[in-house]
Amino acid sequence: MHHFHRCVRLGMTFAAWGLLFLTAFAEDKGSDWPQFLGPQRNGHSTETGLIDKWPANGPKEVWRKPGGVGMSGIAIQGTTAVTLVQKDEKQWLLALDAQTGNTKWETPLAPEYRNGMGNGPRGTPTISGNFVYAFTGEGILVSAELATGKIVWSKDTVKDLGGKPAEYGMACSPLFDNGLVIVTVGGTAGTVAAYDFQTGKRKWATGDNPAGYSSPTLLTLDGRKQIVAFVGNAALGLQPASGALLWQYPYETNFDCNIATPIAVDGNVFLSSGENHGSVMLALKPKGEQFDVSTVWQSQGTKSVLRNEWQTSILLDDYLYGLDNVGGAGPVTHLTCINAKTGARVWQKPRWGKGNLIAADGKLFFSTMNGELVIARANPKEYEELGRKEYIGTTRQAPALSRGMLYLRDDSEIVCLDVRR
C-alpha cells in the first residue's frame, strides 16, 4: 500500500484513518496478486515506491503465521491471501487476512498427497471475482467461495480425462479466462481442459500429450489471444473458447519435465527447460485459422545460455533474467541475463544457487532455496544486489507482492514483509 498523503484536517480521527486505509486497501485492484506469477502471469507487478536501499536489518517483518507443507504459492485479492497447505493428513485451501495474517477460513480439499519429490499440493490458487480455484497434488480441481471457503464444486480431472497423475504430482496452477477454468491434466482424453466456472462441467479438452509441470498462460500473439501451454513434450497454442489447436512445437525433455511458463516477447514465444536442455524463441505466422511456427533463435544442450528448471524467467526491456540450471554430475545454477532478441548472454553470476523470482519497480525480488529474500536491481549491464536476508526455511515458491507487502512461505510458515521505501 502506498503511503497516504498527509492529512490536512487535523480533526480527522484515527478511526477514520483506519476506515480510509481498509477501503483503499480493498479497492486498489491494481495491486492484487491474484494468481501464479501475478496479475499478468509473467512475474511482473506494476507497483512502485518499493525499497531502494537495503535496511540495516533487512525489510521489516509484518507478521508470521503457521501454514503447512506444500509448494503452492500465495494469491492475493483485496485483504485476502490464499494458498494450499498440507497438514493433519489433508490438503487444505487456506485463507489469511493479508494485513494481519489471521486465518479467515480453511477448507479441506482432498486427502494428503505424498510424493518422493516432495509432499503436499503444488499449484498456486487462482482468484477471480468472488471465487478461488485450486488444483490438488493428485489433480482435483476445486472452486470455492472467496469470502467463506465453501466449496462450490470439485472435479477429479485425472479421472474425468482417463489419465493418471504426473509422476512428480500435478503442478499446474489454474488459469481463468472468460468463464472457464483451464488446467493441464495429461489424460488420454485431453492434455489441456477447460471447465465451466459455475458448474465445473467440462467444456473442452485438447491434445494427447503428457501433462508436464508447467502452468498455461494467456498470450496475445499476432493480435490473437490464445492459451499457450508448455506440456510434457511440446508447447501448444489453443483457441481459448473452443480449445482448438492453433499450433504445436515439439519440445521433449527427460521425464517430461517442462516446468517454466511460456513468455511473450514482442509477439514471439520464449520456452526454456532445465537439466541441460535450453531455450528457444518461437515466431508464429498466421496460416488460415492456425499458425506456422519457426525458430527465431535457439540455444540448446550443455552450452545453452539459459536453462530454466522450475523458475520462469523475467522479461524487462528486451532482457531476460533467469536462473540457468546446469545438469550433470554436479548440478549448479547460475543467475543469467540474456538479450531476448538475439539469445546472446549479457552477464552471468556463477553459482548463484536455486531460487525463484518476480519483478517490480525496476528490481528483482528472489526467494532462494535456503529461505533468503534477495533484492537486486534489474540491471542489464551487471548484477547489482541490494541485499539479502534469511527469513524462512527451504522454499521453491516465488514471492507474492501486493500493496507494498511481500509474502514468502515454506513448509511450515507464511511470512509478510514490508518492502515499501
VOZA-787386 format. One record per residue (C-alpha): residue in one letter; residue number from 0; x, y, z. Coordinates in steps of 0.02 Angstrom, whole numbers, padded with zeros to 5 digits. Example, Ala and Ser with C-alpha at 12.3 -4.5 7.8 and 13.67 -1.06 7.14 Angstrom:
<recs>
{'A'; 0; {00615; -00225; 00390}}
{'S'; 1; {00684; -00053; 00357}}
</recs>
This chain:
<recs>
{'M'; 0; {00000; 00000; 00000}}
{'H'; 1; {00073; 00167; -00049}}
{'H'; 2; {00095; 00295; 00090}}
{'F'; 3; {-00053; 00412; 00108}}
{'H'; 4; {-00039; 00599; 00081}}
{'R'; 5; {-00029; 00697; 00241}}
{'C'; 6; {-00200; 00737; 00311}}
{'V'; 7; {-00236; 00923; 00308}}
{'R'; 8; {-00384; 00908; 00425}}
{'L'; 9; {-00312; 00895; 00600}}
{'G'; 10; {-00481; 00844; 00665}}
{'M'; 11; {-00483; 00679; 00569}}
{'T'; 12; {-00489; 00538; 00696}}
{'F'; 13; {-00383; 00382; 00699}}
{'A'; 14; {-00541; 00281; 00673}}
{'A'; 15; {-00575; 00375; 00512}}
{'W'; 16; {-00396; 00344; 00457}}
{'G'; 17; {-00420; 00158; 00487}}
{'L'; 18; {-00581; 00155; 00385}}
{'L'; 19; {-00496; 00251; 00244}}
{'F'; 20; {-00349; 00128; 00244}}
{'L'; 21; {-00461; -00025; 00237}}
{'T'; 22; {-00569; 00049; 00098}}
{'A'; 23; {-00418; 00096; -00008}}
{'F'; 24; {-00338; -00073; 00026}}
{'A'; 25; {-00492; -00166; -00034}}
{'E'; 26; {-00522; -00057; -00187}}
{'D'; 27; {-00344; -00047; -00253}}
{'K'; 28; {-00366; -00189; -00378}}
{'G'; 29; {-00209; -00143; -00474}}
{'S'; 30; {-00106; -00206; -00329}}
{'D'; 31; {-00185; -00379; -00319}}
{'W'; 32; {-00078; -00533; -00349}}
{'P'; 33; {-00224; -00647; -00393}}
{'Q'; 34; {-00136; -00797; -00469}}
{'F'; 35; {00026; -00888; -00506}}
{'L'; 36; {00160; -00763; -00560}}
{'G'; 37; {00047; -00613; -00529}}
{'P'; 38; {-00082; -00510; -00624}}
{'Q'; 39; {-00019; -00550; -00800}}
{'R'; 40; {00054; -00720; -00755}}
{'N'; 41; {00229; -00662; -00804}}
{'G'; 42; {00305; -00619; -00634}}
{'H'; 43; {00277; -00431; -00653}}
{'S'; 44; {00196; -00309; -00533}}
{'T'; 45; {00158; -00127; -00580}}
{'E'; 46; {00188; -00068; -00401}}
{'T'; 47; {00310; 00074; -00371}}
{'G'; 48; {00385; 00159; -00219}}
{'L'; 49; {00469; -00002; -00165}}
{'I'; 50; {00630; -00024; -00068}}
{'D'; 51; {00780; 00061; -00149}}
{'K'; 52; {00909; 00038; -00012}}
{'W'; 53; {00929; -00115; 00097}}
{'P'; 54; {00882; -00077; 00279}}
{'A'; 55; {01010; -00118; 00414}}
{'N'; 56; {00909; -00269; 00473}}
{'G'; 57; {00826; -00306; 00307}}
{'P'; 58; {00643; -00273; 00263}}
{'K'; 59; {00530; -00268; 00415}}
{'E'; 60; {00431; -00422; 00460}}
{'V'; 61; {00246; -00376; 00474}}
{'W'; 62; {00179; -00545; 00527}}
{'R'; 63; {00223; -00731; 00531}}
{'K'; 64; {00092; -00868; 00542}}
{'P'; 65; {00087; -01059; 00536}}
{'G'; 66; {00047; -01134; 00365}}
{'G'; 67; {00086; -01311; 00310}}
{'V'; 68; {00181; -01422; 00189}}
{'G'; 69; {00174; -01390; 00002}}
{'M'; 70; {00244; -01298; -00149}}
{'S'; 71; {00094; -01187; -00182}}
{'G'; 72; {00122; -01000; -00199}}
{'I'; 73; {00013; -00862; -00125}}
{'A'; 74; {-00128; -00770; -00216}}
{'I'; 75; {-00198; -00606; -00150}}
{'Q'; 76; {-00355; -00507; -00188}}
{'G'; 77; {-00401; -00358; -00079}}
{'T'; 78; {-00372; -00409; 00102}}
{'T'; 79; {-00375; -00597; 00070}}
{'A'; 80; {-00221; -00705; 00039}}
{'V'; 81; {-00244; -00889; -00009}}
{'T'; 82; {-00129; -01037; -00030}}
{'L'; 83; {-00132; -01227; -00022}}
{'V'; 84; {-00056; -01319; 00126}}
{'Q'; 85; {-00046; -01498; 00187}}
{'K'; 86; {-00074; -01537; 00371}}
{'D'; 87; {-00174; -01658; 00478}}
{'E'; 88; {-00170; -01787; 00337}}
{'K'; 89; {-00265; -01673; 00216}}
{'Q'; 90; {-00236; -01542; 00081}}
{'W'; 91; {-00315; -01377; 00131}}
{'L'; 92; {-00361; -01215; 00045}}
{'L'; 93; {-00308; -01084; 00172}}
{'A'; 94; {-00363; -00901; 00176}}
{'L'; 95; {-00274; -00771; 00282}}
{'D'; 96; {-00302; -00587; 00314}}
{'A'; 97; {-00167; -00508; 00205}}
{'Q'; 98; {-00138; -00368; 00332}}
{'T'; 99; {-00131; -00468; 00494}}
{'G'; 100; {-00102; -00649; 00444}}
{'N'; 101; {-00252; -00704; 00546}}
{'T'; 102; {-00344; -00855; 00474}}
{'K'; 103; {-00506; -00809; 00386}}
{'W'; 104; {-00553; -00989; 00344}}
{'E'; 105; {-00478; -01156; 00294}}
{'T'; 106; {-00563; -01289; 00189}}
{'P'; 107; {-00506; -01470; 00166}}
{'L'; 108; {-00498; -01517; -00019}}
{'A'; 109; {-00427; -01693; -00026}}
{'P'; 110; {-00328; -01822; 00073}}
{'E'; 111; {-00142; -01785; 00096}}
{'Y'; 112; {-00032; -01802; -00059}}
{'R'; 113; {00136; -01888; -00040}}
{'N'; 114; {00275; -01896; -00171}}
{'G'; 115; {00460; -01937; -00169}}
{'M'; 116; {00498; -01766; -00244}}
{'G'; 117; {00408; -01677; -00102}}
{'N'; 118; {00241; -01693; -00014}}
{'G'; 119; {00088; -01581; -00023}}
{'P'; 120; {-00001; -01481; -00158}}
{'R'; 121; {00100; -01396; -00294}}
{'G'; 122; {-00012; -01274; -00388}}
{'T'; 123; {-00049; -01094; -00335}}
{'P'; 124; {-00234; -01049; -00315}}
{'T'; 125; {-00314; -00927; -00436}}
{'I'; 126; {-00436; -00792; -00378}}
{'S'; 127; {-00564; -00720; -00498}}
{'G'; 128; {-00708; -00614; -00435}}
{'N'; 129; {-00795; -00699; -00289}}
{'F'; 130; {-00715; -00869; -00315}}
{'V'; 131; {-00549; -00955; -00290}}
{'Y'; 132; {-00493; -01106; -00393}}
{'A'; 133; {-00368; -01236; -00330}}
{'F'; 134; {-00285; -01390; -00403}}
{'T'; 135; {-00225; -01527; -00285}}
{'G'; 136; {-00073; -01639; -00297}}
{'E'; 137; {-00173; -01782; -00373}}
{'G'; 138; {-00270; -01671; -00493}}
{'I'; 139; {-00433; -01624; -00406}}
{'L'; 140; {-00494; -01454; -00468}}
{'V'; 141; {-00599; -01358; -00340}}
{'S'; 142; {-00700; -01198; -00344}}
{'A'; 143; {-00733; -01113; -00176}}
{'E'; 144; {-00814; -00951; -00119}}
{'L'; 145; {-00678; -00824; -00081}}
{'A'; 146; {-00774; -00748; 00064}}
{'T'; 147; {-00814; -00910; 00156}}
{'G'; 148; {-00712; -01053; 00086}}
{'K'; 149; {-00870; -01151; 00048}}
{'I'; 150; {-00841; -01275; -00095}}
{'V'; 151; {-00947; -01237; -00249}}
{'W'; 152; {-00890; -01388; -00350}}
{'S'; 153; {-00750; -01515; -00354}}
{'K'; 154; {-00690; -01614; -00506}}
{'D'; 155; {-00566; -01758; -00517}}
{'T'; 156; {-00490; -01704; -00683}}
{'V'; 157; {-00374; -01854; -00700}}
{'K'; 158; {-00521; -01973; -00683}}
{'D'; 159; {-00626; -01861; -00798}}
{'L'; 160; {-00495; -01870; -00936}}
{'G'; 161; {-00442; -02050; -00913}}
{'G'; 162; {-00263; -02021; -00861}}
{'K'; 163; {-00152; -02040; -00709}}
{'P'; 164; {-00066; -01907; -00603}}
{'A'; 165; {00101; -01843; -00667}}
{'E'; 166; {00248; -01937; -00592}}
{'Y'; 167; {00301; -01794; -00479}}
{'G'; 168; {00125; -01731; -00442}}
{'M'; 169; {00003; -01617; -00532}}
{'A'; 170; {00087; -01447; -00530}}
{'C'; 171; {-00023; -01338; -00640}}
{'S'; 172; {-00094; -01177; -00569}}
{'P'; 173; {-00271; -01149; -00639}}
{'L'; 174; {-00295; -01016; -00773}}
{'F'; 175; {-00458; -00917; -00777}}
{'D'; 176; {-00524; -00843; -00940}}
{'N'; 177; {-00698; -00785; -00988}}
{'G'; 178; {-00794; -00904; -00875}}
{'L'; 179; {-00677; -01052; -00900}}
{'V'; 180; {-00555; -01131; -00777}}
{'I'; 181; {-00412; -01209; -00876}}
{'V'; 182; {-00288; -01340; -00815}}
{'T'; 183; {-00158; -01457; -00889}}
{'V'; 184; {-00207; -01636; -00850}}
{'G'; 185; {-00120; -01751; -00974}}
{'G'; 186; {-00263; -01877; -00987}}
{'T'; 187; {-00295; -01992; -01133}}
{'A'; 188; {-00450; -01888; -01175}}
{'G'; 189; {-00357; -01723; -01169}}
{'T'; 190; {-00196; -01639; -01114}}
{'V'; 191; {-00271; -01468; -01075}}
{'A'; 192; {-00451; -01450; -01018}}
{'A'; 193; {-00573; -01308; -00979}}
{'Y'; 194; {-00713; -01317; -00850}}
{'D'; 195; {-00862; -01202; -00828}}
{'F'; 196; {-00827; -01087; -00680}}
{'Q'; 197; {-01006; -01100; -00613}}
{'T'; 198; {-01040; -01286; -00630}}
{'G'; 199; {-00873; -01375; -00653}}
{'K'; 200; {-00937; -01455; -00813}}
{'R'; 201; {-00801; -01490; -00940}}
{'K'; 202; {-00817; -01376; -01092}}
{'W'; 203; {-00672; -01438; -01196}}
{'A'; 204; {-00514; -01544; -01191}}
{'T'; 205; {-00371; -01544; -01317}}
{'G'; 206; {-00213; -01644; -01351}}
{'D'; 207; {-00140; -01814; -01313}}
{'N'; 208; {00024; -01760; -01231}}
{'P'; 209; {00088; -01794; -01055}}
{'A'; 210; {00049; -01656; -00930}}
{'G'; 211; {00222; -01597; -00880}}
{'Y'; 212; {00232; -01472; -00736}}
{'S'; 213; {00206; -01300; -00815}}
{'S'; 214; {00054; -01187; -00797}}
{'P'; 215; {-00040; -01125; -00951}}
{'T'; 216; {-00045; -00939; -00987}}
{'L'; 217; {-00141; -00816; -01097}}
{'L'; 218; {-00035; -00729; -01229}}
{'T'; 219; {-00084; -00611; -01369}}
{'L'; 220; {00014; -00664; -01523}}
{'D'; 221; {-00011; -00582; -01693}}
{'G'; 222; {-00160; -00492; -01618}}
{'R'; 223; {-00247; -00653; -01566}}
{'K'; 224; {-00269; -00703; -01385}}
{'Q'; 225; {-00226; -00884; -01357}}
{'I'; 226; {-00186; -01008; -01220}}
{'V'; 227; {-00006; -01065; -01227}}
{'A'; 228; {00030; -01224; -01129}}
{'F'; 229; {00205; -01296; -01109}}
{'V'; 230; {00159; -01478; -01081}}
{'G'; 231; {00268; -01632; -01054}}
{'N'; 232; {00338; -01647; -01230}}
{'A'; 233; {00280; -01492; -01326}}
{'A'; 234; {00213; -01315; -01324}}
{'L'; 235; {00031; -01297; -01378}}
{'G'; 236; {-00064; -01143; -01437}}
{'L'; 237; {-00252; -01158; -01407}}
{'Q'; 238; {-00404; -01053; -01450}}
{'P'; 239; {-00472; -01004; -01278}}
{'A'; 240; {-00660; -01027; -01306}}
{'S'; 241; {-00654; -01193; -01401}}
{'G'; 242; {-00485; -01267; -01359}}
{'A'; 243; {-00448; -01287; -01545}}
{'L'; 244; {-00263; -01322; -01579}}
{'L'; 245; {-00184; -01171; -01665}}
{'W'; 246; {-00004; -01232; -01666}}
{'Q'; 247; {00112; -01359; -01586}}
{'Y'; 248; {00300; -01359; -01561}}
{'P'; 249; {00385; -01521; -01502}}
{'Y'; 250; {00499; -01497; -01350}}
{'E'; 251; {00548; -01662; -01272}}
{'T'; 252; {00638; -01670; -01105}}
{'N'; 253; {00687; -01811; -00989}}
{'F'; 254; {00541; -01867; -00879}}
{'D'; 255; {00426; -01740; -00964}}
{'C'; 256; {00499; -01604; -00854}}
{'N'; 257; {00444; -01443; -00939}}
{'I'; 258; {00403; -01331; -00791}}
{'A'; 259; {00429; -01145; -00830}}
{'T'; 260; {00285; -01042; -00901}}
{'P'; 261; {00296; -00977; -01082}}
{'I'; 262; {00333; -00791; -01103}}
{'A'; 263; {00280; -00673; -01242}}
{'V'; 264; {00424; -00572; -01315}}
{'D'; 265; {00371; -00446; -01449}}
{'G'; 266; {00242; -00566; -01518}}
{'N'; 267; {00359; -00715; -01507}}
{'V'; 268; {00357; -00854; -01376}}
{'F'; 269; {00503; -00898; -01261}}
{'L'; 270; {00519; -01075; -01194}}
{'S'; 271; {00652; -01142; -01077}}
{'S'; 272; {00686; -01304; -00985}}
{'G'; 273; {00823; -01355; -00862}}
{'E'; 274; {00944; -01500; -00840}}
{'N'; 275; {01048; -01458; -00994}}
{'H'; 276; {00902; -01434; -01113}}
{'G'; 277; {00900; -01249; -01153}}
{'S'; 278; {00794; -01112; -01230}}
{'V'; 279; {00706; -01070; -01392}}
{'M'; 280; {00619; -00914; -01459}}
{'L'; 281; {00474; -00955; -01575}}
{'A'; 282; {00393; -00846; -01708}}
{'L'; 283; {00213; -00877; -01761}}
{'K'; 284; {00147; -00838; -01934}}
{'P'; 285; {-00041; -00847; -01969}}
{'K'; 286; {-00094; -00985; -02087}}
{'G'; 287; {-00283; -00979; -02102}}
{'E'; 288; {-00356; -01014; -01931}}
{'Q'; 289; {-00191; -01088; -01873}}
{'F'; 290; {-00008; -01035; -01862}}
{'D'; 291; {00155; -01093; -01937}}
{'V'; 292; {00295; -01099; -01809}}
{'S'; 293; {00476; -01053; -01843}}
{'T'; 294; {00630; -01026; -01736}}
{'V'; 295; {00698; -00850; -01708}}
{'W'; 296; {00845; -00918; -01608}}
{'Q'; 297; {00882; -01067; -01500}}
{'S'; 298; {01017; -01117; -01376}}
{'Q'; 299; {01007; -01299; -01328}}
{'G'; 300; {01113; -01426; -01235}}
{'T'; 301; {01264; -01410; -01122}}
{'K'; 302; {01318; -01243; -01198}}
{'S'; 303; {01146; -01162; -01184}}
{'V'; 304; {01138; -00982; -01121}}
{'L'; 305; {00984; -01015; -01012}}
{'R'; 306; {00903; -01173; -00944}}
{'N'; 307; {00755; -01134; -00829}}
{'E'; 308; {00721; -01278; -00711}}
{'W'; 309; {00564; -01233; -00612}}
{'Q'; 310; {00584; -01044; -00619}}
{'T'; 311; {00503; -00937; -00754}}
{'S'; 312; {00621; -00801; -00818}}
{'I'; 313; {00577; -00617; -00808}}
{'L'; 314; {00572; -00506; -00964}}
{'L'; 315; {00617; -00323; -00939}}
{'D'; 316; {00662; -00202; -01079}}
{'D'; 317; {00716; -00336; -01204}}
{'Y'; 318; {00819; -00431; -01075}}
{'L'; 319; {00778; -00596; -00993}}
{'Y'; 320; {00836; -00626; -00814}}
{'G'; 321; {00833; -00808; -00766}}
{'L'; 322; {00910; -00950; -00669}}
{'D'; 323; {01016; -01063; -00778}}
{'N'; 324; {01012; -01242; -00714}}
{'V'; 325; {01165; -01340; -00771}}
{'G'; 326; {01133; -01526; -00754}}
{'G'; 327; {01254; -01670; -00746}}
{'A'; 328; {01361; -01744; -00609}}
{'G'; 329; {01369; -01586; -00504}}
{'P'; 330; {01217; -01478; -00547}}
{'V'; 331; {01238; -01292; -00517}}
{'T'; 332; {01127; -01142; -00551}}
{'H'; 333; {01191; -00976; -00620}}
{'L'; 334; {01092; -00812; -00622}}
{'T'; 335; {01097; -00754; -00802}}
{'C'; 336; {01043; -00604; -00906}}
{'I'; 337; {01021; -00630; -01094}}
{'N'; 338; {00968; -00520; -01239}}
{'A'; 339; {00793; -00584; -01278}}
{'K'; 340; {00801; -00534; -01462}}
{'T'; 341; {00964; -00622; -01502}}
{'G'; 342; {00986; -00752; -01365}}
{'A'; 343; {01160; -00685; -01325}}
{'R'; 344; {01217; -00692; -01144}}
{'V'; 345; {01246; -00518; -01071}}
{'W'; 346; {01308; -00565; -00898}}
{'Q'; 347; {01309; -00709; -00777}}
{'K'; 348; {01326; -00727; -00588}}
{'P'; 349; {01404; -00900; -00574}}
{'R'; 350; {01341; -01025; -00445}}
{'W'; 351; {01208; -00903; -00382}}
{'G'; 352; {01103; -01051; -00322}}
{'K'; 353; {00925; -01109; -00341}}
{'G'; 354; {00782; -00989; -00312}}
{'N'; 355; {00633; -00904; -00392}}
{'L'; 356; {00597; -00725; -00442}}
{'I'; 357; {00473; -00587; -00481}}
{'A'; 358; {00496; -00406; -00537}}
{'A'; 359; {00429; -00236; -00483}}
{'D'; 360; {00486; -00055; -00481}}
{'G'; 361; {00646; -00092; -00579}}
{'K'; 362; {00701; -00227; -00458}}
{'L'; 363; {00705; -00416; -00448}}
{'F'; 364; {00640; -00499; -00290}}
{'F'; 365; {00706; -00675; -00261}}
{'S'; 366; {00663; -00814; -00141}}
{'T'; 367; {00807; -00937; -00126}}
{'M'; 368; {00803; -01122; -00087}}
{'N'; 369; {00882; -01087; 00082}}
{'G'; 370; {00747; -00963; 00131}}
{'E'; 371; {00827; -00796; 00091}}
{'L'; 372; {00745; -00643; 00016}}
{'V'; 373; {00865; -00564; -00108}}
{'I'; 374; {00832; -00397; -00192}}
{'A'; 375; {00933; -00340; -00343}}
{'R'; 376; {00915; -00202; -00470}}
{'A'; 377; {00859; -00260; -00642}}
{'N'; 378; {01020; -00201; -00723}}
{'P'; 379; {01062; -00268; -00897}}
{'K'; 380; {01243; -00213; -00877}}
{'E'; 381; {01289; -00309; -00719}}
{'Y'; 382; {01223; -00399; -00566}}
{'E'; 383; {01182; -00269; -00434}}
{'E'; 384; {01123; -00341; -00270}}
{'L'; 385; {01042; -00227; -00141}}
{'G'; 386; {01043; -00356; -00002}}
{'R'; 387; {00987; -00525; 00064}}
{'K'; 388; {00922; -00600; 00225}}
{'E'; 389; {00858; -00770; 00277}}
{'Y'; 390; {00676; -00765; 00334}}
{'I'; 391; {00609; -00942; 00310}}
{'G'; 392; {00662; -01123; 00280}}
{'T'; 393; {00680; -01215; 00115}}
{'T'; 394; {00562; -01149; -00017}}
{'R'; 395; {00530; -01159; -00205}}
{'Q'; 396; {00388; -01033; -00217}}
{'A'; 397; {00417; -00863; -00296}}
{'P'; 398; {00369; -00716; -00184}}
{'A'; 399; {00198; -00636; -00199}}
{'L'; 400; {00184; -00445; -00195}}
{'S'; 401; {00032; -00341; -00153}}
{'R'; 402; {00015; -00162; -00091}}
{'G'; 403; {00197; -00148; -00041}}
{'M'; 404; {00194; -00310; 00057}}
{'L'; 405; {00296; -00461; 00000}}
{'Y'; 406; {00241; -00636; 00051}}
{'L'; 407; {00351; -00790; 00071}}
{'R'; 408; {00313; -00967; 00129}}
{'D'; 409; {00399; -01131; 00165}}
{'D'; 410; {00337; -01299; 00231}}
{'S'; 411; {00286; -01230; 00399}}
{'E'; 412; {00259; -01041; 00398}}
{'I'; 413; {00195; -00894; 00295}}
{'V'; 414; {00284; -00726; 00316}}
{'C'; 415; {00235; -00549; 00265}}
{'L'; 416; {00371; -00417; 00240}}
{'D'; 417; {00356; -00229; 00211}}
{'V'; 418; {00458; -00186; 00055}}
{'R'; 419; {00400; -00006; 00036}}
{'R'; 420; {00527; 00135; 00031}}
</recs>
